[in-house]
Amino acid sequence: MLKTSRSNVVHVPRVCHFCVNAIDDIDYKDIRTIQRFMTSYAKIASRRRTGTCTKHQRKLAEAIKRARFLALVPFTLR
């Protein structure tokens, strides 16, 4: 169901990318997928913004941190 706010902006409910595609394990070497869930400043994007469920957000954060440690993705962009 689409909801409208006072400014007549339609809010579409987000669904978890990993649940929809039946992805159980998030691979830290899959840079393309990991970067999709990071901001332009290389920070981990919030669940609110990305629409991931709690379970997959935790796994995603762990994968991003592992990729940072191995220098596959940067810690920050400044």
Sequence and secondary structure as in RCSB ss.txt:
>XXXX:A:sequence
MLKTSRSNVVHVPRVCHFCVNAIDDIDYKDIRTIQRFMTSYAKIASRRRTGTCTKHQRKLAEAIKRARFLALVPF
TLR
>XXXX:A:secstr
  EE TT  EE     HHHHTT  S  TT HHHHHHTB TTS B  HHHH   HHHHHHHHHHHHHHHHTTSS S
   
